[in-house]
Amino acid sequence: MGGELWKLNDTQLMAETLAVSAEIHTLQVQRVDLMIAMFERDTVTDRGYRSPAHWLAAATNLEIGQCHRIETLARLLRLEPEVRTAYSSGLLDADKARRIAYFCQHYPRTMNPCDFDKARTILIDHASEKVATKTTVRALIRRLEHLYSTDDGPPPGEDTTRNELFVSTTLHGRVAIKGEFDAVTGARLRHLLSPLAAPRPEVGGVKDDRPASRRNADAFDQLLQCVEAAGLVPVEGGVKPHVTVTASITDLTENTAIKELFANSPEEGYATESWAGPLSLDAARMLACDCQVTRILLDEHGVPLAHGRTYRTATTAQRRALTVRDGGCAFPYCSTPPAWADAHHVRHWVDGGDTDLDNLVMLCGHHHRLMHHTDWEVELTEHLRPQFIPPASVDLFSTPIPGNRPDLVS
């Protein structure tokens, strides 16, 4: 139809848009129904995926966050048939259905079954009105929770069980933060940000023209730097929390002699960080001005050369080398970052396997257990790249599947 849209008048154009929107909703309902069936059959576990969301992200171009929202909706609607019916019939969109179903699974314990049925009906009726928004639905839920609140627990404004924080990556590697906290936690945050977010003193008659939102963002950045410098955050993944930037030496230096010395090192034109992804070389050079540098030499295939002695568990230096090579969990399509992954022995320690780079692969907890408790196997190629061999129940011919590769060395 794309080339013939000019034939439609305004009324037809609006009608066609509504028809397509209804069809999209019908397909989304079918997808949720299929996801529910996948839960009930436990379809993807034997294929190495932690959940249907991880499988969906690997099999499509959807982001993992969007796949998690689809999975969450399916899990909730599976338990709430009334809300599922309203969603399937088009009365509710996905976001309102998710919020109402979540309330139905976590309603106040003082609410009796009769009142619960009424509350669910009120929520569905309100959400199905065209003037309803997710904000008004959330407000109605909060009102119901307050109405049935008890005196033996904290008031809604101080209830820490309602706290939530979402951190997601958007376009160009930027990060979006959205959250809601209890009054006390919010007060702590405001007190910490307040002195850092104050307008800069006037210099030469020029006032600080940053809006409050920009001053708060700059203050948050300063706060993070203060926490990093103080070293008060617990160890994660065997090392203190830190920003790890990987770049080719020929990219970072402007020295001609060094470029000639490392002529085999490719000039990629960018650096990379495990959470942020690709970074400009200017940002990498800025971070290199005040940091600890770990030299990790790579071969022509981008694989770290021998970088540690043999211990029972991987050393910090070895974990950093694995981060460069595997970029996180090496299992195909897994997006777990390095800090949340383990160093797995390809040949187990008790079987004589060494704790060296040619016998280690980075795996998340789920895929680490998968290697130990199922017939999945992992091996390293001649270039020390991980590849995974599925059991016959997944692939009759057990065709090796290449593992993940970080963008910088791919």
N, C-alpha and C positions, 0 to 999 in steps of 0.2 A: 504493500500500500504506500510505501514511502514516497515513490515518485508520482503518486496520484493524489496527494493530500490537497493540492491546489483546487481539485474539483469539489471539495467539501465546503459548504457554507458554514457559518459560525455555529449554527445549531447542530449540524451534523458533526462538526469537529468536536464539540463538547460531548455529544452523545457517544461518539466513538471512543473518546478518552475514558468515559465512565465504563463503557463495555470492556475495554482493555484492563482497567483497574479491577473490575469484578473478576475477570479471568485470571489476573495475577493472584488475587486473593484465593481463588479456587485452587490454583497450583500450589500456593503456600500451605493451604490446608492439607492437600495431598502429601506434601513433603513432611509435614508434622505427623500425619498418620503413618507414613513409611518409617519415620524415625522411631515412633512408638513401637512398631512391629520389630524394629531392629533391637530395641531394648529387650523386648520379651523373648527374642530368640538368641540374644547375646551374639550378634552376627559378626562383629569386627574384632573381638578379643583375640581369637586364634590367628588373625592376620597381622597381629603385632600392634594394633592401634589401641591407645588408652581408652578411647571413647568414640562414639559415632561422630562427634564434632571433629576430632582429629582426623578421622577418615575422610569426612566431607571436605575439610580444608585441603587435604592432600590430593583429593580426586577432582577438585574444582579450583577456580581462581578466587574463591571466597576467602576473606580474611578469617583467621582463627577466632577472633572476637565475635564476629557475626555468626560463625558456626556454633560457638558456645551459647549464644542467645537462642538460636534455633533449638539446640539440644535442651536447654533449660525449659523452654516453653513446652517441648514435647514431654519432658519428665513430669512437669506440673499438670498438664492437661490429661495425662494418663491416669492421674490420681483424682482428677476433678471432672467427672463426666458432664456435669451441668455447664460448667464454664467451657468445656470443649465443644458442646453442642452450640452454645452461643457464638463461639469463634468460628465454627464450621459454617454456620448459617450466615455469616457476614455481619452479625450485630456488633462484634468486637474486633478491633485490630489486634495485632500480635502483642504490642506493648501493654495495652489495657488488659488483655486476657492474662498475660504473664503476671501483672500486678495483683489482679483479683484472685487468681489461682494461688499465688504465694500467700495472700492473706488467708485464704481458706485452709491452707496447710499450717498456718501459724496464728490462728485467731486467739483472742484472749481466753485464758483458761476459765474465767468466770462466766463466759457466755454459754448458756444452755443450748441444747440441740435445736429447739424451736426458734430461739433468737438467732442462732447461726444461720438457719435456713432463710429467715427474713433478711438478715444482713447480706447474704449472698445474692438474694433476689434484688434488693435495693441497689447493690453495686452494679449488677449486670444491667438493670433497667437504666440506671444513670449513665453508665458508660456507653450504652447503645444509642444515646441521644447524640445528634450531630453537633450540638454545642459543647459536648463533653470533651475534655482534654486529659492527658495523662496527669496534669497538675491537679485538676479538679477531682479526678479519681483518687489520687494520692491523698488529697485533703480530706475526702470523705472517709477513706480508710483510717487516717489519723483520728478523725472525729469518733469513729466507732471504737477504736482502741482506747481513746480517752474515756469514752462513756462507760466502758467495761473494765477500766483500770482498777487495780486494788491498792490498798494502802500498805501492803506488805512488800512492795517493790518500789523502785525509784520512779519519779514522775517521768512522763515521756521525754521531757527536755533533758533529763539526766540519765537516760537509759543507754548504757554503752553497747547493749546488744543490737541497737539500731544503727550503730556507726558503720559507714561504708566509704571506701575510697577506690576510685577507678583511675588507673593510669594506662593510657593507650597511646600508641604511636600513630600519627596522622601523616599528612603529606610532607615530603621532603625530610622525613625523620623527626619532625617536631612532635612534641608530647603534649597531649591534652589531659588535664587533671580535673576530676569531678568527684565531689564527696559530700558527706553530711556527717557531722559529729555532735556528740552531746555537748551541753553548754560548758562543762568544765574543760574538756579537751579543746573546744573552740576558744575558750578564754586563754588557755596556755599558748595556743598558736598566735592569737592576736597580740599578747604581751611580748612574745618573742619577735614578732614581725614589726611591732610598732616603732621601736627605736631605729631599726634598720630602714624602715620605709618613710621616715620623716623627710620632708623636702630638704635638699641640700642648701647650705647657707648661700645667700646672695653674694656673687662675686662680680666686682666691676659693674654693678648695677644690673646684672643679668640674673633673673630669677630662675629657679628650677621649674621648667615648663612640663615636666613629666606628669601625666595624669596619674590618679591614685592607683589605677590598675597596673600601670607600668612600674610605679614605685614599689607596689606589693610584690610584683614578679622579681624585680631586682633584689628586694629584701629576702625573698625566698632563696634565691641563688646564693646570697651571702650566708644565709643560715645553713645551707647545705655545706658550704665551704668550711664554716666554723665547726660543724659536726665532724667532717672528715679530718680536719686538722687536729681536733681533740682526741681522735682515735677511740671514741667511746662506743662505737657500734660493734656488736658481736661478730665473730668470725663466720664467714659463709663460704662453703666450698673449699675449706682449708686455708683461706687467706682472708685478710681484712678487706672489707668492701672498698673497692677502688675502681677507677675508670681505666680500662685497658684499651689502649689504642695501638693497632698494628698497622705498620706502613713499611713500604720498601725503602731501603736506605737511599736508593737513587732518587726517590721522590722527595725525601726529606732534605737532602743536602743540595747545595748549589756548587759544591767543590768539584771541579772537573777531575782532579786526580782521584777522588773517591769514586766518582761515577765510572772512571776507567777501571779502577781496581775491582769494582763489583759490576762489571759489564753484563754478567749473566742475570743480574737481578732486574726483573722487568719494571718499567715505569708505568704504574697503573693510573696515576693521575688523581688518586684519592687514597684515604686511609679508611679503616673500619673499626667499629667498636661493637662489642657483643650485644648491647642493648639498643644503641642508637642506629647501628648500621653504617652506611657510608658517611664519611665526614670529609670536609674539604682539607687540603693539605695545610692551608693557613691555620685551621683549627688545631690540627695535629701538631704543628710547629709551636703554637701558643701553649698547648698542654705540655710539650716537651721542655719548655723553659723552666718549669718548676715541678719536677717529678723524679721518680726513681726509674732508671732505665734498665730493662732486662734484655740483654742481647741474645737473640735466638736466630741462629743461622739456618737458612732454608736451602734445600737442594733445588735443582732445576724444576722439580715438580711441586714446589711450594711446601714440602714436608720438612719439619724440623729435623736437623741432624741430632746425633746422640746428645742428650741434654741433662742427664742425671745418672746417679749411681743406683744400684739395685737395693731397694728397701721393700718392706712388706707392703706398705702403702705408698702411693705416688707422692713425691715431694712437691713443695710449692713450685719449684722450677719446672718439674715435669708437668704439673697441671697447667702452667702457663704455656708450655710448648704444645700440650694437647689442645688448649684453647685456640692456638693459632692454626693447628692442623684441622681440628674437627669443628670448631666454632660453636660448641655446645653438644647436645646429644647427637650422635652420628647416625642414629637410626633414620631410615628414609622418611622424609617429610615431618619429622619431629622438630618442634620449634623451641624446645626447652633450652634456656641459656646456660652458659658454662657454670655459673655459680650454683645452679640447681642440679648439676649432673655429677656422676661418680666416675672414677677411673676404673674401668673393668679390665681384668686380665683376660686376654684372648685364650691363652693356655693358663689354666688356673694355677695359683700359687702352690697349692698342695700337690699339684701334678708336676711340679718342677718349673713352672713358668716364672720368668724374671719380671721384676717391676721396672721395665725399660720401655722406651717409646715404641720399639718394634713388637711389643707384646701388650700394649695398652690401647684402649679405645674409650672415648667419653660417652657415657650413657646416662639417661635420666633414670630415676628410681623404677619406673614402670618397665622400661626396656631392659634395665639391669636384671630385674626379676625374670623377665621373659627369657633372657639368655640362660639363666640358671635353672628354671623350672619347666621349660618347654623344649621342643625339638628345634627351635630356632638356633642357628649358629652364626658366628661372626668370624671373619678372617681378614688378614691384611694382604693387599696385593703386593706385587714386587716393588711398587712405588710407595708402600706403606700407607695406602688408602684403604679405609674400612669398607668391606662389602658384606652383606648379610645374606644368608642362605635359608630360605623358608623351608618348613617341613613339607612332606609330600601331601599333607592334608590341605595345604594352601596352594602349592604348586607341585604338580606331579613330577615335574622334571627338576625341581629344586634349583631353578635358575638364579644365580647370584644377583642381588640388587645392590647397586652402588650406594654407599652411604652419603650423608649430607656433606657439602663442601662449603667453607666460608667463601663469600663473594670475592675477597681480595686475592685468593690463591686459586680460584676456579679457572 
